[in-house]
Amino acid sequence: MTTTTFQLEQLTCPSCIKKIETALNNKDGVFEVKVLFTSSKVKVSHNENIVNAAGVGKVITDLGFQILNIK
């Protein structure tokens, strides 16, 4: 299992958290999602053999959020 942290542009509302969490929790290979509202970070634990960081990032950008950094 791999944990990847995505730094997003500023999150502006609590519904953004729910939107991101729901989409990522429905993605095959994702085990845990933590959205940190105050720091605009998304930490995702995922199986790299099923979905890599780029695949997780695509889910986030498809929702309309801009990723500033990936660690």
Secondary structure, 3 states (H helix, E strand, C coil): CEEEEEEECCCCCHHHHHHHHHHHHCCCCEEEEEEECCCCEEEEEECCCCCCHHHHHHHHHHCCCCEEEEC
